Amino acid sequence: MELRSERYFRPAVAAAEARHRALIAALLPEAEVEHIGATAVAGALTKGDLDLMVVVEPEDFASAAGALRSRYSVNQPENWTDDFASFAVAARDGAAEVPVGVQLVAAGSEWQALFLRWRKLLTVDPAVRHRYNELKRAHADAPADAYVDAKAAFIEAELAARSL
């Protein structure tokens, strides 16, 4: 995995964010959309993907998942719960579009809190951001599963050590 500063990807990510915010607003006009992930954090290393969190009321979650499924590919269905679902759009060869992940969460859920707390921690604590960048560098050539597991453990430990 090739990593660069989020600054390198900022123009392409901003264009993709605008397109996907408009698409999501057309599908789910009542939803709140938040840019999360490394491309949302100045100074973070990233592979250049855009992660969006889509927040809907709990009673609208199932229908929102259906609406997103009409436009996005299901991603990691083994991780889906009653208040979390993920979707993706892969980058196309030769296209300007960056890979996009859409994380659907129910308002007030632990998932919503987790994504917002993690983005805030990376934004306000340069030491955590540095350690996270180092973890990414250390796993750049590792199998995807090893990276995902290490990243999850790191995030869990950092969030557990703080109250944001």
C-alpha positions as CSV (number, residue, x, y, z in Angstrom):
1,M,0.0,0.0,0.0
2,E,1.4,3.4,-1.0
3,L,1.0,6.1,1.6
4,R,1.1,9.8,1.2
5,S,0.1,12.9,3.1
6,E,-3.6,13.7,2.9
7,R,-2.5,17.0,1.2
8,Y,-1.5,15.1,-1.9
9,F,-5.0,13.7,-2.3
10,R,-6.9,16.7,-1.1
11,P,-8.2,18.0,-4.6
12,A,-9.4,14.5,-5.8
13,V,-10.9,13.7,-2.4
14,A,-12.7,17.1,-2.3
15,A,-14.2,16.4,-5.7
16,A,-15.3,12.9,-4.7
17,E,-16.7,14.1,-1.5
18,A,-18.9,16.7,-3.3
19,R,-20.1,14.1,-5.7
20,H,-21.0,11.5,-3.0
21,R,-22.5,14.0,-0.7
22,A,-24.9,15.0,-3.5
23,L,-25.6,11.4,-4.3
24,I,-26.3,10.5,-0.7
25,A,-28.5,13.6,-0.2
26,A,-30.6,12.5,-3.2
27,L,-30.9,9.0,-1.7
28,L,-31.3,10.0,1.9
29,P,-32.3,13.7,2.2
30,E,-32.6,13.5,6.0
31,A,-29.2,12.0,6.6
32,E,-26.2,13.7,8.1
33,V,-22.9,13.1,6.2
34,E,-19.5,13.5,7.9
35,H,-16.0,13.2,6.3
36,I,-14.1,10.8,8.5
37,G,-10.9,8.9,8.1
38,A,-7.3,10.0,7.3
39,T,-8.2,12.3,4.4
40,A,-10.2,14.3,6.9
41,V,-7.2,14.9,9.1
42,A,-4.4,17.4,8.3
43,G,-1.0,15.7,8.5
44,A,-2.4,12.1,8.3
45,L,-0.9,9.5,6.0
46,T,-3.4,7.9,3.7
47,K,-3.7,5.6,0.7
48,G,-6.0,8.3,-0.7
49,D,-9.5,6.9,0.0
50,L,-12.5,8.9,1.1
51,D,-14.5,7.7,4.1
52,L,-17.9,9.2,4.7
53,M,-20.1,8.5,7.7
54,V,-23.8,8.6,7.0
55,V,-26.0,9.1,10.1
56,V,-29.7,8.3,10.0
57,E,-32.3,7.9,12.7
58,P,-32.4,4.3,14.1
59,E,-35.9,3.7,12.8
60,D,-34.7,4.7,9.3
61,F,-31.6,2.5,9.3
62,A,-32.9,-0.5,7.4
63,S,-34.4,1.6,4.6
64,A,-31.3,3.7,4.4
65,A,-29.2,0.6,4.0
66,G,-31.4,-0.5,1.2
67,A,-31.2,2.9,-0.5
68,L,-27.4,2.9,-0.3
69,R,-27.2,-0.6,-1.6
70,S,-28.9,0.6,-4.7
71,R,-25.9,2.8,-5.5
72,Y,-22.9,1.3,-3.6
73,S,-21.4,-2.1,-3.2
74,V,-21.9,-3.9,0.1
75,N,-18.6,-3.9,2.0
76,Q,-17.7,-6.3,4.9
77,P,-21.2,-7.6,5.5
78,E,-19.7,-9.8,8.2
79,N,-19.3,-6.6,10.3
80,W,-22.9,-5.4,9.8
81,T,-25.1,-4.9,12.9
82,D,-28.5,-3.3,13.5
83,D,-26.8,0.1,13.6
84,F,-23.8,-0.2,11.3
85,A,-23.4,-1.1,7.6
86,S,-20.6,-0.3,5.2
87,F,-20.5,0.2,1.5
88,A,-17.8,1.0,-1.0
89,V,-16.9,2.3,-4.5
90,A,-13.6,1.1,-5.9
91,A,-11.4,3.4,-7.9
92,R,-11.7,2.8,-11.6
93,D,-8.5,2.4,-13.6
94,G,-7.7,5.7,-15.2
95,A,-10.5,7.5,-13.5
96,A,-10.2,10.5,-11.3
97,E,-12.5,9.0,-8.7
98,V,-10.8,7.9,-5.5
99,P,-11.9,4.8,-3.6
100,V,-14.9,5.7,-1.4
101,G,-16.1,4.0,1.8
102,V,-19.6,4.8,3.2
103,Q,-20.2,3.9,6.8
104,L,-23.9,4.0,7.6
105,V,-24.6,4.4,11.3
106,A,-27.7,4.9,13.5
107,A,-27.8,8.3,15.2
108,G,-26.7,8.0,18.8
109,S,-25.0,4.7,18.3
110,E,-21.6,3.7,19.6
111,W,-20.5,3.6,16.0
112,Q,-21.3,7.2,15.5
113,A,-19.5,8.1,18.7
114,L,-16.4,6.0,17.8
115,F,-15.9,7.5,14.3
116,L,-16.3,11.1,15.7
117,R,-14.0,10.5,18.7
118,W,-11.3,8.9,16.5
119,R,-11.4,11.8,14.0
120,K,-11.2,14.3,16.8
121,L,-8.3,12.5,18.6
122,L,-6.3,12.4,15.4
123,T,-7.1,16.1,14.8
124,V,-6.2,17.4,18.2
125,D,-3.3,15.1,19.3
126,P,-0.2,15.3,17.1
127,A,1.5,12.5,19.1
128,V,-1.4,10.1,18.4
129,R,-1.4,11.1,14.7
130,H,2.3,10.5,14.5
131,R,2.0,7.0,16.1
132,Y,-0.9,6.2,13.8
133,N,1.2,7.3,10.8
134,E,4.1,5.1,12.0
135,L,1.7,2.1,12.4
136,K,0.6,2.7,8.8
137,R,4.2,2.9,7.5
138,A,5.0,-0.3,9.4
139,H,2.1,-2.2,7.7
140,A,2.5,-0.7,4.2
141,D,3.6,-4.0,2.8
142,A,1.8,-6.3,5.2
143,P,-1.3,-8.3,4.2
144,A,-4.5,-6.3,4.4
145,D,-5.8,-8.4,7.3
146,A,-2.8,-7.8,9.4
147,Y,-3.1,-4.0,8.7
148,V,-6.8,-4.0,9.6
149,D,-6.2,-5.9,12.8
150,A,-3.3,-3.7,13.9
151,K,-5.2,-0.5,13.1
152,A,-8.3,-1.7,15.0
153,A,-6.2,-2.6,18.1
154,F,-4.4,0.7,17.9
155,I,-7.6,2.7,17.6
156,E,-9.3,0.8,20.5
157,A,-6.2,1.3,22.7
158,E,-5.9,5.0,22.0
159,L,-9.6,5.7,22.5
160,A,-9.7,3.6,25.7
161,A,-6.8,5.7,27.1
162,R,-8.7,9.0,26.6
163,S,-12.1,10.4,27.2
164,L,-13.1,12.7,24.4
